[in-house]
Amino acid sequence: MNTLAAFDDAADQRRRILAIVGGSSGNLVEWYDFYVYSFTSLYFAAAFFPSGDRTSQLLAAAGVFAAGFLVRPVGGWVFGRLADRRGRRFSMMASVLLMCFGSLMIAVLPTHASIGVMAPVLLTVARLAQGLSVGGEYGTSATYMSEVAVAGRRGFYASFQYVTLIGGQLLAVLVIVLLEALLTNEQMRAWGWRIPFVIGAAAAVVALFLRRALHETQSADKAARREAGSLGALLRDHPKPLLLVLGLTAGGSLSFYVFTTFMQKYLVNTAGLPTRTVSATMAAVLFCFMLLQPAFGALSDRVGRRVMLLAFGALGALMTVPLMTLLGHAGSPVTAGLLVLAALAVISCYTSISGLVKAELFPGEVRALGVGLPYAVANALFGGTAEYAGLWFKSAGMESGFFWYVTGFFVLAFITAWAMPETRAESHLSREYGMARHRSAGGVA
């Protein structure tokens, strides 16, 4: 039977590692495809939104970027329900296939000069498809990677969800840096921006085949239960975990997008650094950020999840205003890179255990839905609008107000962490793992 018990024995360590690699490979592709839009929008914004100055064009492109987030709750519900009722593997395969479609659509999309207003309309449709896909990907992959991780090292293993999430973002930046080195600005604006989307669509096909070989972690008895994947059961039986996930995600997602995707535009549009310099700087910063995840995940296995989240909220609230102010006047890419990395080190207290701590709050029959849906709702409302909010504050002439806006969400994350239980030793996952060990040792079924 394909259950958690399949990963119980020490002899299955290799299988567990391969499962982490297989599950995270699709995660990398999903997030590469989603982020590549943000990084290429500096080149294609004028092709789809030809009127206005540079800030207004970026604002329009950021609006479409936000639209991809607004449908994430639908994706979280649809794919979370599929994962709880049909299995994690099935849901992850479906989500990466949908991402392939969205990326391929953007790669071949005509511009405003060719088809007029239909160009931004179709661009939005493609982003909605990608938003549905990513909305389902986070909850399902977080659930899967948490379930295959061994007890006592779940923080370390589960941190690879954000290793690949950041890796997807980093890969997107590296592709842009490579293209910028090979192509002129005119070529990038004319057709070069399409290349990353072609790469993403091809990589999604590879990830689809890798995921076909994954072990299933959702047990047949849990999938067959009446409450499996049920939104009604989730709302009725698990209201507090839902609120905890909402609060943590609001602060975590907003801060993550502010210091990663939005930072690319902030350093160009406010600090005045050259676009190509910023791309290279952010590539180096994201690489360091990616390497931090396993270390912080392993730390959570020693000190606990709640301590990490409290540190995230408190330090983030204290650092945001002075750090963003300094970044706005950064005179060199080295200074800017070090300041961004300092912020991301604090954010690692959240990202390294983001999926795991949420998975530990829910039982297996509603875990993917419980992780994915509230995450997608908060991510859509606050993470997806980070760029738009930042650009809006700038266009309104009160950019510093955005710094306080971000600070408020760090405070919310701190309050949420204070209200949550410590899940390192006692959680739904640990109880299910103990039961699986008992059954595999010949105990009562």
PLY file of the C-alpha trace (Angstrom):
ply
format ascii 1.0
element vertex 445
property float x
property float y
property float z
element edge 444
property int vertex1
property int vertex2
end_header
0.00 0.00 0.00
1.36 3.45 -0.92
1.21 5.19 2.45
3.49 6.99 4.86
4.59 3.55 6.04
6.44 3.13 2.74
8.89 5.76 3.97
9.11 4.42 7.53
12.09 2.08 7.39
15.64 3.42 7.42
16.37 1.31 4.33
14.00 3.59 2.42
16.18 6.65 2.96
17.16 6.68 -0.70
13.52 6.49 -1.76
12.67 9.36 0.55
15.43 11.55 -0.90
14.37 10.69 -4.45
10.80 11.62 -3.53
11.97 15.01 -2.24
13.95 15.56 -5.44
11.07 14.47 -7.67
8.49 16.55 -5.86
10.69 19.61 -5.69
11.71 19.45 -9.36
8.17 20.26 -10.39
8.04 22.94 -7.72
11.13 24.57 -9.24
9.60 24.59 -12.72
6.29 25.99 -11.45
7.92 28.91 -9.70
10.39 29.58 -12.51
7.47 29.95 -14.91
5.56 32.18 -12.53
8.48 34.48 -11.68
9.85 34.85 -15.17
6.90 37.11 -15.92
7.98 39.61 -13.28
11.59 39.71 -14.43
10.78 40.02 -18.16
8.08 42.65 -17.65
10.78 45.34 -17.67
11.19 44.48 -21.38
7.68 43.59 -22.58
5.55 46.06 -20.58
5.58 48.64 -23.39
4.63 45.99 -25.99
1.37 45.16 -24.19
0.70 48.50 -22.48
2.07 51.08 -24.96
0.67 54.29 -23.44
2.08 56.22 -20.48
5.48 56.59 -18.79
7.65 53.77 -17.53
6.13 53.65 -14.06
2.58 53.44 -15.42
3.59 50.66 -17.82
5.18 48.71 -14.98
2.09 49.38 -12.88
-0.13 47.86 -15.59
2.16 44.84 -15.91
2.15 44.45 -12.13
-1.66 44.51 -12.24
-1.63 41.48 -14.53
0.95 39.87 -12.24
-1.47 40.44 -9.34
-4.31 38.91 -11.37
-2.39 35.64 -11.39
-2.56 35.73 -7.61
-6.26 36.50 -7.42
-7.20 33.10 -8.84
-4.83 31.26 -6.54
-7.59 30.53 -3.99
-9.52 28.71 -6.72
-6.39 26.73 -7.57
-5.77 26.04 -3.88
-9.30 24.69 -3.50
-9.40 22.65 -6.73
-5.95 21.08 -6.47
-6.14 20.74 -2.69
-9.36 18.78 -3.02
-7.80 16.64 -5.75
-4.74 15.97 -3.59
-6.82 14.90 -0.58
-9.24 12.75 -2.60
-7.21 11.54 -5.62
-3.70 11.72 -4.18
-0.81 14.16 -3.94
0.90 12.76 -7.03
-2.15 13.20 -9.28
-2.64 16.80 -8.15
1.02 17.73 -8.66
1.01 16.30 -12.17
-2.12 18.23 -13.08
-0.78 21.52 -11.74
2.51 21.36 -13.66
0.64 20.51 -16.87
-1.51 23.64 -16.48
1.63 25.73 -15.89
3.06 24.39 -19.14
-0.01 25.63 -21.00
0.17 29.12 -19.48
3.87 29.58 -20.24
3.56 28.37 -23.80
0.65 30.73 -24.36
2.69 33.76 -23.23
5.65 32.66 -25.37
3.64 32.89 -28.60
1.30 35.75 -27.69
1.01 38.64 -30.24
1.64 42.16 -28.93
-0.63 45.22 -28.79
0.74 46.39 -32.14
-0.61 43.21 -33.79
-3.99 42.57 -32.15
-4.70 45.67 -30.11
-6.51 45.37 -26.79
-6.76 41.57 -27.12
-3.02 41.35 -26.36
-3.27 42.39 -22.68
-6.53 40.41 -22.39
-4.88 37.19 -23.56
-1.84 37.93 -21.43
-4.16 38.10 -18.44
-5.79 34.77 -19.41
-2.37 33.10 -19.53
-1.48 34.56 -16.14
-4.76 33.28 -14.72
-3.87 29.76 -15.87
-0.48 30.09 -14.21
-2.11 31.46 -11.06
-4.46 28.48 -10.85
-1.50 26.16 -11.24
0.68 27.77 -8.57
-2.33 28.11 -6.28
-2.57 24.34 -6.25
1.15 23.66 -6.32
2.11 25.20 -2.99
-0.33 23.31 -0.79
0.13 19.97 -2.50
3.93 20.07 -2.71
4.20 21.36 0.88
1.99 18.49 2.01
3.88 15.90 0.00
7.35 17.01 1.09
6.26 17.19 4.73
4.79 13.70 4.55
7.87 12.07 3.05
10.26 13.76 5.52
11.59 11.68 8.39
10.58 12.56 11.95
13.15 14.69 13.76
14.44 16.15 10.48
11.23 17.43 8.95
12.40 21.05 9.09
15.52 20.20 7.11
13.79 18.08 4.48
10.73 20.29 4.08
12.93 23.37 3.64
13.71 22.11 0.15
10.29 23.32 -0.93
11.58 26.87 -0.64
15.01 25.84 -1.93
13.32 24.94 -5.20
10.86 27.82 -4.99
13.76 30.27 -4.66
15.69 28.14 -7.15
12.92 28.72 -9.68
13.15 32.43 -9.05
16.94 32.30 -9.28
16.79 30.31 -12.50
14.48 32.95 -13.94
16.97 35.68 -13.01
19.92 33.71 -14.43
18.13 33.15 -17.73
17.47 36.89 -17.95
21.10 37.72 -17.08
22.32 35.31 -19.78
19.96 36.77 -22.37
20.98 40.30 -21.42
24.61 39.31 -22.02
23.83 37.82 -25.43
21.18 40.21 -26.76
20.87 43.97 -27.10
18.15 45.93 -25.31
16.29 46.28 -28.62
16.39 42.52 -29.21
15.21 41.83 -25.66
12.25 44.16 -26.12
11.42 42.85 -29.58
11.54 39.07 -29.04
14.15 38.04 -26.50
11.72 38.21 -23.58
9.78 35.28 -25.11
12.69 32.81 -24.77
12.35 32.27 -20.97
8.71 31.26 -21.40
9.63 28.68 -24.06
12.24 27.26 -21.68
9.65 27.11 -18.89
7.10 25.27 -21.00
9.69 22.66 -22.03
10.89 22.21 -18.44
7.31 21.67 -17.28
7.01 18.69 -19.62
10.17 17.19 -18.06
8.77 17.77 -14.55
5.54 16.06 -15.54
7.39 12.85 -16.38
9.48 13.05 -13.20
6.34 13.34 -11.09
4.84 10.25 -12.69
7.41 8.18 -10.76
6.60 9.65 -7.34
5.33 7.53 -4.46
1.85 8.38 -3.19
1.68 9.50 0.46
-2.08 9.88 0.85
-3.46 6.64 2.27
-6.51 5.04 0.68
-8.50 5.09 3.91
-8.02 8.85 4.39
-8.85 9.59 0.76
-12.07 7.57 1.08
-13.32 9.44 4.15
-16.35 11.67 3.72
-14.49 14.75 4.95
-11.51 14.21 2.61
-10.92 17.41 0.67
-14.15 18.89 2.02
-14.26 22.66 2.40
-17.19 22.34 4.81
-15.28 19.95 7.06
-12.24 22.21 6.95
-14.21 25.29 7.99
-16.21 23.42 10.63
-13.51 21.33 12.28
-10.32 23.38 11.83
-11.11 27.11 12.14
-8.09 28.03 14.30
-5.46 26.40 12.04
-7.07 28.17 9.08
-6.71 31.55 10.79
-3.13 30.76 11.76
-2.21 29.91 8.17
-3.90 33.10 6.95
-1.99 35.28 9.42
1.39 33.67 8.81
0.99 33.75 5.04
-0.10 37.39 4.97
3.13 38.51 6.62
5.34 35.88 5.02
4.16 36.27 1.44
4.14 40.06 1.44
7.66 40.30 2.85
8.94 37.57 0.51
7.68 39.30 -2.61
8.79 42.74 -1.44
12.40 41.65 -1.02
12.55 39.41 -4.10
10.38 40.26 -7.12
9.49 43.86 -6.18
13.08 44.59 -5.17
14.15 44.21 -8.80
11.97 47.18 -9.76
12.62 49.13 -6.56
16.37 49.18 -7.12
15.88 50.28 -10.75
12.98 52.67 -10.32
13.87 54.25 -6.94
17.57 53.65 -6.23
18.40 54.35 -9.89
20.69 51.36 -10.42
21.08 50.00 -14.00
18.69 47.18 -14.95
21.42 44.73 -15.89
23.38 45.45 -12.71
20.28 44.84 -10.60
19.59 41.54 -12.37
23.10 40.27 -11.61
22.94 41.52 -8.01
19.60 39.85 -7.34
20.87 36.60 -8.86
23.73 36.52 -6.33
21.42 37.46 -3.46
18.83 34.81 -4.36
21.54 32.15 -4.54
22.63 32.95 -0.98
18.99 33.07 0.13
18.42 29.61 -1.35
21.41 28.18 0.54
20.06 29.53 3.83
16.89 27.43 3.70
18.24 23.99 4.79
20.26 25.60 7.59
17.24 27.43 8.97
15.05 24.34 8.47
17.51 22.24 10.46
17.59 24.94 13.14
13.80 24.64 13.50
14.26 20.92 14.25
16.34 21.97 17.26
14.65 25.13 18.59
11.08 24.63 17.35
8.88 26.18 14.68
7.22 28.78 16.94
10.53 30.35 18.02
11.56 30.76 14.37
8.28 32.43 13.46
8.40 34.77 16.44
11.90 35.84 15.40
10.67 36.40 11.85
7.85 38.70 12.95
9.81 40.67 15.55
13.00 41.23 13.53
11.03 41.99 10.38
8.96 44.66 12.12
12.12 46.34 13.45
14.14 46.26 10.23
11.74 47.17 7.41
11.57 50.98 7.57
15.29 51.66 8.03
16.31 48.96 5.56
13.96 50.07 2.78
15.05 53.68 3.33
18.70 52.72 2.96
17.95 50.61 -0.13
16.24 53.57 -1.79
19.52 55.47 -1.58
21.89 52.56 -2.23
24.80 53.91 -4.20
26.32 50.60 -5.25
25.10 47.11 -6.12
27.27 45.62 -3.34
25.58 47.75 -0.69
22.15 47.00 -2.12
22.87 43.27 -2.28
24.05 43.07 1.33
21.03 44.97 2.59
18.60 42.75 0.66
20.39 39.64 1.89
20.09 40.83 5.49
16.34 41.15 5.02
16.09 37.74 3.39
18.03 36.13 6.25
15.25 37.27 8.59
12.59 36.09 6.14
14.29 32.66 6.07
12.92 32.09 9.57
9.53 31.85 7.83
10.30 30.49 4.36
12.37 27.52 5.52
9.44 26.06 7.48
6.51 27.75 5.77
4.94 24.67 4.21
5.88 22.30 7.01
4.44 24.24 9.93
1.14 24.59 8.07
1.06 20.90 7.14
1.63 19.97 10.79
-1.57 21.80 11.77
-3.97 19.60 9.74
-4.89 15.89 9.58
-4.14 13.97 6.40
-7.66 13.92 4.99
-7.78 17.73 4.66
-4.08 18.58 4.79
-3.49 19.67 1.21
-6.68 21.73 1.18
-5.95 23.16 4.64
-2.45 24.22 3.63
-3.23 25.35 0.09
-6.50 27.28 0.34
-5.80 29.76 3.17
-2.26 30.18 1.86
-3.63 31.04 -1.59
-6.18 33.49 -0.17
-3.62 35.41 1.89
-1.05 35.17 -0.88
-3.49 36.61 -3.40
-4.57 39.48 -1.16
-1.16 40.51 0.14
1.71 38.72 -1.63
0.35 39.15 -5.14
-0.37 42.85 -4.63
3.05 43.66 -3.15
4.46 45.03 -6.41
1.27 46.90 -7.23
1.09 48.43 -3.75
4.74 49.47 -3.83
4.39 51.12 -7.25
1.12 52.76 -6.22
2.68 54.34 -3.13
5.50 55.63 -5.34
3.17 57.04 -8.00
1.19 58.78 -5.23
4.35 60.45 -3.97
4.42 58.73 -0.57
6.75 55.80 -1.08
7.73 55.66 2.61
4.13 54.75 3.45
4.76 51.40 1.79
7.52 50.66 4.30
5.06 51.04 7.17
2.50 48.94 5.30
5.01 46.06 5.17
5.94 46.58 8.83
2.31 46.15 9.85
2.23 42.69 8.32
5.37 41.64 10.15
3.56 42.62 13.35
0.58 40.49 12.27
2.90 37.51 11.70
4.37 37.96 15.19
0.91 38.00 16.80
-0.08 34.90 14.82
3.07 33.02 15.83
2.43 33.93 19.46
-1.03 32.32 19.25
0.06 29.09 17.57
1.15 25.83 19.24
4.64 24.38 18.97
4.38 21.64 16.31
7.94 20.29 16.25
7.25 17.31 18.53
3.45 17.07 18.70
1.43 17.46 15.52
-0.90 15.58 13.18
2.11 14.57 11.10
4.03 13.16 14.06
0.98 11.19 15.24
0.41 9.75 11.76
4.08 8.86 11.49
3.95 7.07 14.85
0.88 5.12 13.78
2.58 4.13 10.51
5.61 2.84 12.42
3.36 0.89 14.73
1.55 -0.77 11.83
4.75 -1.57 9.96
6.12 -3.20 13.14
3.14 -5.53 13.29
0.92 -3.50 15.63
-2.81 -3.09 15.48
-3.98 -1.65 12.17
0 1
1 2
2 3
3 4
4 5
5 6
6 7
7 8
8 9
9 10
10 11
11 12
12 13
13 14
14 15
15 16
16 17
17 18
18 19
19 20
20 21
21 22
22 23
23 24
24 25
25 26
26 27
27 28
28 29
29 30
30 31
31 32
32 33
33 34
34 35
35 36
36 37
37 38
38 39
39 40
40 41
41 42
42 43
43 44
44 45
45 46
46 47
47 48
48 49
49 50
50 51
51 52
52 53
53 54
54 55
55 56
56 57
57 58
58 59
59 60
60 61
61 62
62 63
63 64
64 65
65 66
66 67
67 68
68 69
69 70
70 71
71 72
72 73
73 74
74 75
75 76
76 77
77 78
78 79
79 80
80 81
81 82
82 83
83 84
84 85
85 86
86 87
87 88
88 89
89 90
90 91
91 92
92 93
93 94
94 95
95 96
96 97
97 98
98 99
99 100
100 101
101 102
102 103
103 104
104 105
105 106
106 107
107 108
108 109
109 110
110 111
111 112
112 113
113 114
114 115
115 116
116 117
117 118
118 119
119 120
120 121
121 122
122 123
123 124
124 125
125 126
126 127
127 128
128 129
129 130
130 131
131 132
132 133
133 134
134 135
135 136
136 137
137 138
138 139
139 140
140 141
141 142
142 143
143 144
144 145
145 146
146 147
147 148
148 149
149 150
150 151
151 152
152 153
153 154
154 155
155 156
156 157
157 158
158 159
159 160
160 161
161 162
162 163
163 164
164 165
165 166
166 167
167 168
168 169
169 170
170 171
171 172
172 173
173 174
174 175
175 176
176 177
177 178
178 179
179 180
180 181
181 182
182 183
183 184
184 185
185 186
186 187
187 188
188 189
189 190
190 191
191 192
192 193
193 194
194 195
195 196
196 197
197 198
198 199
199 200
200 201
201 202
202 203
203 204
204 205
205 206
206 207
207 208
208 209
209 210
210 211
211 212
212 213
213 214
214 215
215 216
216 217
217 218
218 219
219 220
220 221
221 222
222 223
223 224
224 225
225 226
226 227
227 228
228 229
229 230
230 231
231 232
232 233
233 234
234 235
235 236
236 237
237 238
238 239
239 240
240 241
241 242
242 243
243 244
244 245
245 246
246 247
247 248
248 249
249 250
250 251
251 252
252 253
253 254
254 255
255 256
256 257
257 258
258 259
259 260
260 261
261 262
262 263
263 264
264 265
265 266
266 267
267 268
268 269
269 270
270 271
271 272
272 273
273 274
274 275
275 276
276 277
277 278
278 279
279 280
280 281
281 282
282 283
283 284
284 285
285 286
286 287
287 288
288 289
289 290
290 291
291 292
292 293
293 294
294 295
295 296
296 297
297 298
298 299
299 300
300 301
301 302
302 303
303 304
304 305
305 306
306 307
307 308
308 309
309 310
310 311
311 312
312 313
313 314
314 315
315 316
316 317
317 318
318 319
319 320
320 321
321 322
322 323
323 324
324 325
325 326
326 327
327 328
328 329
329 330
330 331
331 332
332 333
333 334
334 335
335 336
336 337
337 338
338 339
339 340
340 341
341 342
342 343
343 344
344 345
345 346
346 347
347 348
348 349
349 350
350 351
351 352
352 353
353 354
354 355
355 356
356 357
357 358
358 359
359 360
360 361
361 362
362 363
363 364
364 365
365 366
366 367
367 368
368 369
369 370
370 371
371 372
372 373
373 374
374 375
375 376
376 377
377 378
378 379
379 380
380 381
381 382
382 383
383 384
384 385
385 386
386 387
387 388
388 389
389 390
390 391
391 392
392 393
393 394
394 395
395 396
396 397
397 398
398 399
399 400
400 401
401 402
402 403
403 404
404 405
405 406
406 407
407 408
408 409
409 410
410 411
411 412
412 413
413 414
414 415
415 416
416 417
417 418
418 419
419 420
420 421
421 422
422 423
423 424
424 425
425 426
426 427
427 428
428 429
429 430
430 431
431 432
432 433
433 434
434 435
435 436
436 437
437 438
438 439
439 440
440 441
441 442
442 443
443 444
